[in-house]
Amino acid sequence: MGSPRSVARRRITKCTFLLLVILVTLSFTAIFDHTQNITSFLRPLWDTPPPPFEYIPHYYAENTTISNLCTLHGWSLASEPRNVYDAILFNNELDLLELRWHELYPYVTKFIILESNMTFTGMPKPLVFDSNRARFAFAEDKIVYGLLPIQLSPDVPVDPFLIESHHRSIMNELIRRSGISDGDLLLVSDTDEIPSSHTVKLLKWCDGLPTVLHLEMRNYVYSFEFPVDYNSWRATAHIYSRWTRYRHSRQTDLILSDAGWHCSFCFRHLSEFVTKMTAYSHADRVKKREYLDYSRIQRKICRGDDLYDMLPEEYSFKSLIGKMGSVPRSASAVHLPAYLIENAEKFKFLLPGGCQRSPE
């Protein structure tokens, strides 16, 4: 038998070992749970920002002639307006689609919309647009609808970005069959990236445009009550040619300032939030099942908090720290889509004071 002192020493050693095991386990768990945030916080140290855009000042005021606006932009008035084709991939954003098409209807020749029976993450989905097509009867004469049927083998791993790429490839075929011609204007953006009507009118009537132009949009989250920044740039306007491709990535350094609205996760029902969170290419951000809980989502919406508890993705500590925390509310409903204001009661969930959502 050992002395009382040696026995006590062994007990302390065992306790210390168990404590270290617990601490190491908790540390690895914490690192695993917060890897995304650790990576985002350290982004300024390991990532390089893309080259800056060359911003084209955007001039507009009510009752200003289109001839004067073209001149202000360094362009000239066309002898006749060009045709405009608006092309989107559609998932389930019925309310935003209604706003979009009413905003653009006076200036768009054809609305090209592609829908699939499967999400980017390989989940079967209903044909939401097709089953609600009557809601868009006002635009029926302009709709070019495409259905993309997808069937995956159960044993094949799903790559959301490959499925999304396939959607965009099929969209190129649909665009070519839409009646578009060289020299027409093609708008490429997601459903929730809505160009303003006066922007499209400008691009429709002016000559001398760049062959491709990014459209800067003001970012909103959950509704127009929560403006985030002006960093939305993926929407593009193209002078169409046979080389034009439907892409949602950077294609030029030129960007037209303040050209519309990007309203992300701007849904009427909580169920629609869950659908998008599990269906789109970044579904891997749903780290825990509780992220899909309706009561949690509702709290996040009304506070202006991130659904995934993620830090902002910024390239400098100044920008990152400046955007940490909740998105501040805005009481302004000025300079928004006209159809939204004209139908404020129907779309009150998109306006200041309308953060409460129904489950279904």
Secondary structure, 3 states (H helix, E strand, C coil): CCCHHHHHHHHHHHHHHHHHHHHHHHHHHHHHHCHHHHHHHCHHHHCCCCCCCEEECCCCCCCCCHHHHHHHCCCEECCCCCCEEEEEEECCCHHHHHHHHHHHCCCCCEEEEEEECECCCCCECCCHHHHCHHHHHHHHHHEEEEEECCCCCCCCCCCHHHHHHHHHHHHHHHHHCCCCCCCCEEEECCCCEEECHHHHHHHHHEECCCCEEEECEEEEECCCCCEEEEEECCCEEEECCCCCCCCCCCCCCEEECCCEEEEECCCCEHHHHHHHHHHCCCHHHCCCHHHHCHHHHHHHHHHCCCCCCCCCCCCCHHHHHHHCCCCCCCCCCCCCCHHHHHCCCCCHHHCCCCCCCECC
